[in-house]
Amino acid sequence: MNEKANEETLAEQLEASPEKNAASEKTLAEQAPSSFECRSCGYVYEPAKGDNQNKISPGTLFEDLPETWRCPVCSVPRSQFIDIGAVGAPSGFAENLDYGLGVNRLTPNQKNLLIFGALGLGFLFFLSLYGLG
Ligand SMILES: [Zn+2]
């Protein structure tokens, strides 16, 4: 009974917010480009901050860094950096996430539920086979 109610609520949210989601996601991509972390030393390149030491001006995307750019801390090449997603997004943004991207947050949970639900069912089935045997 509760599950059904949840599904209906979710369906309503999905219908109500696609446009808003699209807008929020676009804004997210524009305002919070991915940061990259140095696998060697843990230094994080934040596009919003740039890199003073290498004269990279704030707002420079990692993808736009010169090929010769190296980690300002340990001097490894760009290839040693990994994309860690948006970091240090403006604080107002976290609040927007709660409103505009609520459905997006539910989706991974739903996937987990499906996965674990399937696993659980499989496990019960497995057990029942033993019980019958
Ligand atoms: Zn480094």
Backbone and ligand atoms as CSV (ligand in chain L), in Angstrom:
chain,resi,resn,atom,element,x,y,z
A,1,MET,N,N,0.839,-1.212,0.000
A,1,MET,CA,C,0.000,0.000,0.000
A,1,MET,C,C,0.862,1.244,0.000
A,2,ASN,N,N,1.817,1.262,0.885
A,2,ASN,CA,C,2.742,2.391,0.894
A,2,ASN,C,C,3.540,2.477,-0.400
A,3,GLU,N,N,3.940,1.322,-0.885
A,3,GLU,CA,C,4.728,1.322,-2.107
A,3,GLU,C,C,3.943,1.937,-3.255
A,4,LYS,N,N,2.687,1.582,-3.324
A,4,LYS,CA,C,1.882,2.120,-4.419
A,4,LYS,C,C,1.783,3.638,-4.320
A,5,ALA,N,N,1.571,4.109,-3.127
A,5,ALA,CA,C,1.484,5.552,-2.935
A,5,ALA,C,C,2.776,6.214,-3.377
A,6,ASN,N,N,3.898,5.625,-3.024
A,6,ASN,CA,C,5.172,6.190,-3.423
A,6,ASN,C,C,5.312,6.247,-4.937
A,7,GLU,N,N,4.884,5.203,-5.573
A,7,GLU,CA,C,4.998,5.169,-7.032
A,7,GLU,C,C,4.189,6.281,-7.668
A,8,GLU,N,N,3.010,6.499,-7.133
A,8,GLU,CA,C,2.185,7.547,-7.717
A,8,GLU,C,C,2.827,8.905,-7.516
A,9,THR,N,N,3.350,9.127,-6.339
A,9,THR,CA,C,4.006,10.395,-6.083
A,9,THR,C,C,5.174,10.585,-7.030
A,10,LEU,N,N,5.942,9.538,-7.215
A,10,LEU,CA,C,7.102,9.611,-8.086
A,10,LEU,C,C,6.684,9.925,-9.515
A,11,ALA,N,N,5.632,9.254,-9.960
A,11,ALA,CA,C,5.141,9.483,-11.320
A,11,ALA,C,C,4.735,10.937,-11.493
A,12,GLU,N,N,4.088,11.476,-10.479
A,12,GLU,CA,C,3.687,12.880,-10.560
A,12,GLU,C,C,4.903,13.777,-10.672
A,13,GLN,N,N,5.921,13.491,-9.869
A,13,GLN,CA,C,7.123,14.309,-9.917
A,13,GLN,C,C,7.784,14.217,-11.281
A,14,LEU,N,N,7.835,13.021,-11.816
A,14,LEU,CA,C,8.473,12.836,-13.117
A,14,LEU,C,C,7.745,13.636,-14.187
A,15,GLU,N,N,6.421,13.636,-14.098
A,15,GLU,CA,C,5.670,14.373,-15.097
A,15,GLU,C,C,5.804,15.876,-14.903
A,16,ALA,N,N,5.887,16.267,-13.664
A,16,ALA,CA,C,5.822,17.698,-13.379
A,16,ALA,C,C,7.125,18.423,-13.672
A,17,SER,N,N,8.251,17.708,-13.657
A,17,SER,CA,C,9.506,18.455,-13.621
A,17,SER,C,C,10.507,18.275,-14.758
A,18,PRO,N,N,10.168,17.627,-15.850
A,18,PRO,CA,C,11.229,17.437,-16.861
A,18,PRO,C,C,11.834,18.749,-17.349
A,19,GLU,N,N,11.006,19.748,-17.606
A,19,GLU,CA,C,11.538,21.013,-18.109
A,19,GLU,C,C,12.435,21.659,-17.084
A,20,LYS,N,N,11.970,21.631,-15.859
A,20,LYS,CA,C,12.744,22.255,-14.802
A,20,LYS,C,C,14.085,21.527,-14.631
A,21,ASN,N,N,14.028,20.206,-14.736
A,21,ASN,CA,C,15.256,19.431,-14.633
A,21,ASN,C,C,16.246,19.815,-15.714
A,22,ALA,N,N,15.742,19.889,-16.925
A,22,ALA,CA,C,16.631,20.205,-18.039
A,22,ALA,C,C,17.299,21.554,-17.794
A,23,ALA,N,N,16.511,22.519,-17.340
A,23,ALA,CA,C,17.069,23.845,-17.101
A,23,ALA,C,C,18.111,23.794,-15.997
A,24,SER,N,N,17.811,23.075,-14.935
A,24,SER,CA,C,18.734,23.016,-13.810
A,24,SER,C,C,20.028,22.342,-14.218
A,25,GLU,N,N,19.906,21.289,-15.000
A,25,GLU,CA,C,21.108,20.563,-15.395
A,25,GLU,C,C,21.992,21.428,-16.268
A,26,LYS,N,N,21.379,22.189,-17.114
A,26,LYS,CA,C,22.164,23.065,-17.975
A,26,LYS,C,C,22.907,24.085,-17.118
A,27,THR,N,N,22.172,24.656,-16.172
A,27,THR,CA,C,22.802,25.631,-15.298
A,27,THR,C,C,23.937,24.993,-14.513
A,28,LEU,N,N,23.703,23.774,-14.067
A,28,LEU,CA,C,24.729,23.080,-13.300
A,28,LEU,C,C,25.991,22.924,-14.136
A,29,ALA,N,N,25.811,22.507,-15.378
A,29,ALA,CA,C,26.966,22.286,-16.242
A,29,ALA,C,C,27.705,23.599,-16.489
A,30,GLU,N,N,26.933,24.675,-16.613
A,30,GLU,CA,C,27.567,25.952,-16.911
A,30,GLU,C,C,28.284,26.521,-15.693
A,31,GLN,N,N,27.664,26.386,-14.546
A,31,GLN,CA,C,28.210,27.048,-13.372
A,31,GLN,C,C,29.241,26.200,-12.644
A,32,ALA,N,N,29.147,24.906,-12.807
A,32,ALA,CA,C,30.048,24.058,-12.042
A,32,ALA,C,C,30.704,23.008,-12.934
A,33,PRO,N,N,31.673,23.439,-13.718
A,33,PRO,CA,C,32.390,22.467,-14.550
A,33,PRO,C,C,33.181,21.503,-13.679
A,34,SER,N,N,33.551,20.409,-14.257
A,34,SER,CA,C,34.246,19.370,-13.490
A,34,SER,C,C,35.596,19.847,-12.965
A,35,SER,N,N,35.887,19.439,-11.754
A,35,SER,CA,C,37.221,19.606,-11.209
A,35,SER,C,C,38.005,18.330,-11.475
A,36,PHE,N,N,39.317,18.464,-11.474
A,36,PHE,CA,C,40.167,17.303,-11.741
A,36,PHE,C,C,41.184,17.145,-10.633
A,37,GLU,N,N,41.339,15.909,-10.209
A,37,GLU,CA,C,42.254,15.641,-9.102
A,37,GLU,C,C,43.504,14.934,-9.598
A,38,CYS,N,N,44.626,15.390,-9.071
A,38,CYS,CA,C,45.901,14.762,-9.406
A,38,CYS,C,C,45.993,13.415,-8.691
A,39,ARG,N,N,46.169,12.356,-9.481
A,39,ARG,CA,C,46.241,11.027,-8.868
A,39,ARG,C,C,47.546,10.844,-8.100
A,40,SER,N,N,48.489,11.700,-8.407
A,40,SER,CA,C,49.791,11.548,-7.775
A,40,SER,C,C,49.838,12.193,-6.390
A,41,CYS,N,N,49.309,13.429,-6.288
A,41,CYS,CA,C,49.465,14.141,-5.017
A,41,CYS,C,C,48.143,14.580,-4.404
A,42,GLY,N,N,47.045,14.449,-5.158
A,42,GLY,CA,C,45.761,14.829,-4.596
A,42,GLY,C,C,45.381,16.280,-4.819
A,43,TYR,N,N,46.245,17.031,-5.496
A,43,TYR,CA,C,45.903,18.411,-5.826
A,43,TYR,C,C,44.647,18.419,-6.689
A,44,VAL,N,N,43.739,19.355,-6.418
A,44,VAL,CA,C,42.513,19.441,-7.205
A,44,VAL,C,C,42.532,20.725,-8.025
A,45,TYR,N,N,42.426,20.572,-9.339
A,45,TYR,CA,C,42.292,21.743,-10.199
A,45,TYR,C,C,40.826,22.123,-10.278
A,46,GLU,N,N,40.518,23.325,-9.776
A,46,GLU,CA,C,39.143,23.818,-9.846
A,46,GLU,C,C,39.072,24.896,-10.918
A,47,PRO,N,N,38.268,24.644,-11.944
A,47,PRO,CA,C,38.171,25.610,-13.050
A,47,PRO,C,C,37.816,27.012,-12.568
A,48,ALA,N,N,36.995,27.098,-11.538
A,48,ALA,CA,C,36.553,28.399,-11.050
A,48,ALA,C,C,37.716,29.192,-10.444
A,49,LYS,N,N,38.720,28.478,-9.983
A,49,LYS,CA,C,39.858,29.136,-9.342
A,49,LYS,C,C,41.048,29.311,-10.272
A,50,GLY,N,N,41.140,28.431,-11.265
A,50,GLY,CA,C,42.301,28.488,-12.128
A,50,GLY,C,C,43.538,28.017,-11.390
A,51,ASP,N,N,44.691,28.428,-11.892
A,51,ASP,CA,C,45.945,27.985,-11.292
A,51,ASP,C,C,46.944,29.129,-11.340
A,52,ASN,N,N,47.057,29.832,-10.235
A,52,ASN,CA,C,47.935,31.004,-10.163
A,52,ASN,C,C,49.363,30.681,-10.568
A,53,GLN,N,N,49.844,29.556,-10.080
A,53,GLN,CA,C,51.253,29.222,-10.291
A,53,GLN,C,C,51.609,29.076,-11.763
A,54,ASN,N,N,50.650,28.561,-12.521
A,54,ASN,CA,C,50.908,28.369,-13.951
A,54,ASN,C,C,50.242,29.456,-14.794
A,55,LYS,N,N,49.820,30.530,-14.107
A,55,LYS,CA,C,49.193,31.665,-14.802
A,55,LYS,C,C,47.957,31.245,-15.600
A,56,ILE,N,N,47.183,30.344,-14.991
A,56,ILE,CA,C,45.910,29.962,-15.595
A,56,ILE,C,C,44.826,30.811,-14.938
A,57,SER,N,N,44.118,31.579,-15.745
A,57,SER,CA,C,43.136,32.481,-15.156
A,57,SER,C,C,41.904,31.729,-14.687
A,58,PRO,N,N,41.269,32.229,-13.613
A,58,PRO,CA,C,40.048,31.587,-13.114
A,58,PRO,C,C,39.002,31.455,-14.213
A,59,GLY,N,N,38.288,30.347,-14.211
A,59,GLY,CA,C,37.265,30.126,-15.216
A,59,GLY,C,C,37.757,29.275,-16.373
A,60,THR,N,N,39.041,28.896,-16.344
A,60,THR,CA,C,39.583,28.045,-17.412
A,60,THR,C,C,39.233,26.590,-17.145
A,61,LEU,N,N,38.543,25.982,-18.114
A,61,LEU,CA,C,38.191,24.570,-17.956
A,61,LEU,C,C,39.444,23.716,-18.035
A,62,PHE,N,N,39.389,22.594,-17.360
A,62,PHE,CA,C,40.527,21.678,-17.395
A,62,PHE,C,C,40.846,21.293,-18.842
A,63,GLU,N,N,39.773,21.081,-19.624
A,63,GLU,CA,C,39.960,20.691,-21.021
A,63,GLU,C,C,40.682,21.780,-21.819
A,64,ASP,N,N,40.590,23.009,-21.331
A,64,ASP,CA,C,41.177,24.126,-22.073
A,64,ASP,C,C,42.593,24.455,-21.607
A,65,LEU,N,N,43.087,23.723,-20.638
A,65,LEU,CA,C,44.457,23.972,-20.179
A,65,LEU,C,C,45.430,23.622,-21.299
A,66,PRO,N,N,46.542,24.337,-21.387
A,66,PRO,CA,C,47.531,24.014,-22.420
A,66,PRO,C,C,48.092,22.604,-22.235
A,67,GLU,N,N,48.478,21.998,-23.344
A,67,GLU,CA,C,49.006,20.633,-23.300
A,67,GLU,C,C,50.205,20.548,-22.361
A,68,THR,N,N,50.899,21.650,-22.235
A,68,THR,CA,C,52.122,21.655,-21.435
A,68,THR,C,C,51.842,21.833,-19.950
A,69,TRP,N,N,50.550,22.059,-19.604
A,69,TRP,CA,C,50.211,22.296,-18.206
A,69,TRP,C,C,50.522,21.067,-17.365
A,70,ARG,N,N,51.112,21.320,-16.209
A,70,ARG,CA,C,51.415,20.213,-15.307
A,70,ARG,C,C,50.925,20.545,-13.906
A,71,CYS,N,N,50.790,19.521,-13.088
A,71,CYS,CA,C,50.355,19.719,-11.716
A,71,CYS,C,C,51.288,20.716,-11.026
A,72,PRO,N,N,50.725,21.793,-10.469
A,72,PRO,CA,C,51.555,22.814,-9.814
A,72,PRO,C,C,52.250,22.289,-8.565
A,73,VAL,N,N,51.779,21.168,-8.046
A,73,VAL,CA,C,52.365,20.636,-6.815
A,73,VAL,C,C,53.452,19.604,-7.106
A,74,CYS,N,N,53.126,18.629,-7.978
A,74,CYS,CA,C,54.086,17.544,-8.182
A,74,CYS,C,C,54.519,17.400,-9.636
A,75,SER,N,N,54.008,18.281,-10.510
A,75,SER,CA,C,54.503,18.370,-11.893
A,75,SER,C,C,54.213,17.165,-12.781
A,76,VAL,N,N,53.227,16.348,-12.422
A,76,VAL,CA,C,52.861,15.283,-13.349
A,76,VAL,C,C,52.021,15.883,-14.476
A,77,PRO,N,N,52.004,15.254,-15.652
A,77,PRO,CA,C,51.226,15.778,-16.789
A,77,PRO,C,C,49.728,15.647,-16.579
A,78,ARG,N,N,48.997,16.323,-17.457
A,78,ARG,CA,C,47.529,16.334,-17.361
A,78,ARG,C,C,46.927,14.936,-17.355
A,79,SER,N,N,47.568,14.021,-18.035
A,79,SER,CA,C,47.010,12.670,-18.160
A,79,SER,C,C,46.888,11.966,-16.807
A,80,GLN,N,N,47.572,12.496,-15.798
A,80,GLN,CA,C,47.503,11.882,-14.475
A,80,GLN,C,C,46.325,12.391,-13.651
A,81,PHE,N,N,45.567,13.290,-14.252
A,81,PHE,CA,C,44.425,13.847,-13.519
A,81,PHE,C,C,43.154,13.079,-13.834
A,82,ILE,N,N,42.281,12.949,-12.835
A,82,ILE,CA,C,40.998,12.283,-13.053
A,82,ILE,C,C,39.854,13.256,-12.769
A,83,ASP,N,N,38.795,13.080,-13.531
A,83,ASP,CA,C,37.598,13.910,-13.398
A,83,ASP,C,C,36.856,13.536,-12.117
A,84,ILE,N,N,36.735,14.479,-11.199
A,84,ILE,CA,C,36.025,14.172,-9.952
A,84,ILE,C,C,34.688,14.901,-9.882
A,85,GLY,N,N,34.272,15.452,-11.029
A,85,GLY,CA,C,32.965,16.100,-11.073
A,85,GLY,C,C,33.001,17.498,-10.491
A,86,ALA,N,N,31.829,18.091,-10.414
A,86,ALA,CA,C,31.730,19.467,-9.939
A,86,ALA,C,C,32.040,19.547,-8.449
A,87,VAL,N,N,32.957,20.420,-8.113
A,87,VAL,CA,C,33.320,20.618,-6.716
A,87,VAL,C,C,33.235,22.106,-6.418
A,88,GLY,N,N,32.787,22.414,-5.230
A,88,GLY,CA,C,32.759,23.819,-4.832
A,88,GLY,C,C,31.754,24.642,-5.605
A,89,ALA,N,N,30.640,24.004,-5.963
A,89,ALA,CA,C,29.586,24.754,-6.640
A,89,ALA,C,C,29.044,25.813,-5.690
A,90,PRO,N,N,28.513,26.900,-6.264
A,90,PRO,CA,C,27.942,27.944,-5.414
A,90,PRO,C,C,26.920,27.368,-4.445
A,91,SER,N,N,26.881,27.877,-3.239
A,91,SER,CA,C,26.062,27.257,-2.207
A,91,SER,C,C,24.579,27.274,-2.558
A,92,GLY,N,N,24.139,28.327,-3.239
A,92,GLY,CA,C,22.737,28.417,-3.624
A,92,GLY,C,C,22.320,27.225,-4.455
A,93,PHE,N,N,23.298,26.625,-5.066
A,93,PHE,CA,C,23.049,25.525,-5.966
A,93,PHE,C,C,22.587,24.273,-5.265
A,94,ALA,N,N,23.140,24.014,-4.109
A,94,ALA,CA,C,22.753,22.825,-3.368
A,94,ALA,C,C,21.265,22.880,-3.051
A,95,GLU,N,N,20.788,24.078,-2.747
A,95,GLU,CA,C,19.364,24.214,-2.449
A,95,GLU,C,C,18.536,23.950,-3.691
A,96,ASN,N,N,18.992,24.461,-4.830
A,96,ASN,CA,C,18.284,24.203,-6.075
A,96,ASN,C,C,18.210,22.720,-6.354
A,97,LEU,N,N,19.256,22.016,-6.017
A,97,LEU,CA,C,19.279,20.577,-6.274
A,97,LEU,C,C,18.118,19.899,-5.568
A,98,ASP,N,N,17.857,20.347,-4.352
A,98,ASP,CA,C,16.786,19.722,-3.590
A,98,ASP,C,C,15.436,19.910,-4.266
A,99,TYR,N,N,15.246,21.072,-4.867
A,99,TYR,CA,C,13.963,21.322,-5.489
A,99,TYR,C,C,13.912,20.777,-6.909
A,100,GLY,N,N,14.808,21.266,-7.729
A,100,GLY,CA,C,14.726,20.980,-9.154
A,100,GLY,C,C,15.125,19.567,-9.514
A,101,LEU,N,N,16.099,18.998,-8.784
A,101,LEU,CA,C,16.633,17.702,-9.191
A,101,LEU,C,C,16.212,16.586,-8.245
A,102,GLY,N,N,15.108,16.800,-7.542
A,102,GLY,CA,C,14.671,15.772,-6.609
A,102,GLY,C,C,14.507,14.422,-7.281
A,103,VAL,N,N,13.963,14.429,-8.465
A,103,VAL,CA,C,13.741,13.172,-9.179
A,103,VAL,C,C,15.064,12.530,-9.538
A,104,ASN,N,N,16.018,13.355,-9.939
A,104,ASN,CA,C,17.324,12.807,-10.291
A,104,ASN,C,C,17.969,12.107,-9.105
A,105,ARG,N,N,17.689,12.637,-7.927
A,105,ARG,CA,C,18.276,12.001,-6.749
A,105,ARG,C,C,17.589,10.680,-6.450
A,106,LEU,N,N,16.317,10.588,-6.808
A,106,LEU,CA,C,15.584,9.357,-6.531
A,106,LEU,C,C,16.022,8.240,-7.466
A,107,THR,N,N,16.392,8.606,-8.657
A,107,THR,CA,C,16.648,7.583,-9.667
A,107,THR,C,C,17.709,6.570,-9.253
A,108,PRO,N,N,18.863,7.012,-8.764
A,108,PRO,CA,C,19.864,6.011,-8.348
A,108,PRO,C,C,19.341,5.110,-7.241
A,109,ASN,N,N,18.563,5.695,-6.327
A,109,ASN,CA,C,17.985,4.880,-5.263
A,109,ASN,C,C,17.067,3.822,-5.842
A,110,GLN,N,N,16.295,4.227,-6.813
A,110,GLN,CA,C,15.386,3.275,-7.438
A,110,GLN,C,C,16.171,2.157,-8.089
A,111,LYS,N,N,17.272,2.540,-8.741
A,111,LYS,CA,C,18.102,1.521,-9.369
A,111,LYS,C,C,18.605,0.554,-8.310
A,112,ASN,N,N,19.070,1.111,-7.208
A,112,ASN,CA,C,19.560,0.247,-6.138
A,112,ASN,C,C,18.456,-0.671,-5.648
A,113,LEU,N,N,17.272,-0.096,-5.482
A,113,LEU,CA,C,16.149,-0.905,-5.024
A,113,LEU,C,C,15.892,-2.043,-5.990
A,114,LEU,N,N,15.919,-1.726,-7.269
A,114,LEU,CA,C,15.678,-2.749,-8.277
A,114,LEU,C,C,16.745,-3.824,-8.209
A,115,ILE,N,N,17.986,-3.369,-8.113
A,115,ILE,CA,C,19.092,-4.333,-8.095
A,115,ILE,C,C,19.006,-5.216,-6.867
A,116,PHE,N,N,18.871,-4.590,-5.690
A,116,PHE,CA,C,18.842,-5.376,-4.471
A,116,PHE,C,C,17.564,-6.190,-4.378
A,117,GLY,N,N,16.480,-5.617,-4.911
A,117,GLY,CA,C,15.234,-6.365,-4.930
A,117,GLY,C,C,15.383,-7.629,-5.763
A,118,ALA,N,N,16.018,-7.477,-6.923
A,118,ALA,CA,C,16.222,-8.625,-7.803
A,118,ALA,C,C,17.126,-9.639,-7.120
A,119,LEU,N,N,18.169,-9.150,-6.487
A,119,LEU,CA,C,19.081,-10.048,-5.780
A,119,LEU,C,C,18.346,-10.788,-4.677
A,120,GLY,N,N,17.532,-10.044,-3.933
A,120,GLY,CA,C,16.798,-10.653,-2.838
A,120,GLY,C,C,15.846,-11.723,-3.339
A,121,LEU,N,N,15.146,-11.421,-4.422
A,121,LEU,CA,C,14.224,-12.398,-4.998
A,121,LEU,C,C,14.974,-13.635,-5.450
A,122,GLY,N,N,16.104,-13.404,-6.102
A,122,GLY,CA,C,16.917,-14.520,-6.558
A,122,GLY,C,C,17.362,-15.378,-5.387
A,123,PHE,N,N,17.727,-14.697,-4.306
A,123,PHE,CA,C,18.199,-15.410,-3.129
A,123,PHE,C,C,17.071,-16.244,-2.523
A,124,LEU,N,N,15.881,-15.633,-2.445
A,124,LEU,CA,C,14.723,-16.368,-1.910
A,124,LEU,C,C,14.409,-17.572,-2.783
A,125,PHE,N,N,14.475,-17.381,-4.068
A,125,PHE,CA,C,14.215,-18.462,-5.004
A,125,PHE,C,C,15.220,-19.580,-4.774
A,126,PHE,N,N,16.467,-19.185,-4.628
A,126,PHE,CA,C,17.542,-20.121,-4.356
A,126,PHE,C,C,17.241,-20.932,-3.096
A,127,LEU,N,N,16.835,-20.191,-2.050
A,127,LEU,CA,C,16.517,-20.852,-0.780
A,127,LEU,C,C,15.352,-21.820,-0.947
A,128,SER,N,N,14.336,-21.372,-1.696
A,128,SER,CA,C,13.138,-22.204,-1.847
A,128,SER,C,C,13.493,-23.501,-2.578
A,129,LEU,N,N,14.426,-23.436,-3.497
A,129,LEU,CA,C,14.863,-24.645,-4.196
A,129,LEU,C,C,15.429,-25.646,-3.181
A,130,TYR,N,N,16.248,-25.100,-2.279
A,130,TYR,CA,C,16.833,-25.954,-1.245
A,130,TYR,C,C,15.744,-26.523,-0.360
A,131,GLY,N,N,14.753,-25.652,-0.048
A,131,GLY,CA,C,13.680,-26.107,0.821
A,131,GLY,C,C,12.900,-27.241,0.183
A,132,LEU,N,N,12.670,-27.139,-1.120
A,132,LEU,CA,C,11.934,-28.169,-1.829
A,132,LEU,C,C,12.749,-29.447,-1.931
A,133,GLY,N,N,14.083,-29.228,-2.148
A,133,GLY,CA,C,14.944,-30.399,-2.310
A,133,GLY,C,C,14.993,-31.185,-1.017
L,1,ZN,ZN,ZN,50.110,16.502,-8.323
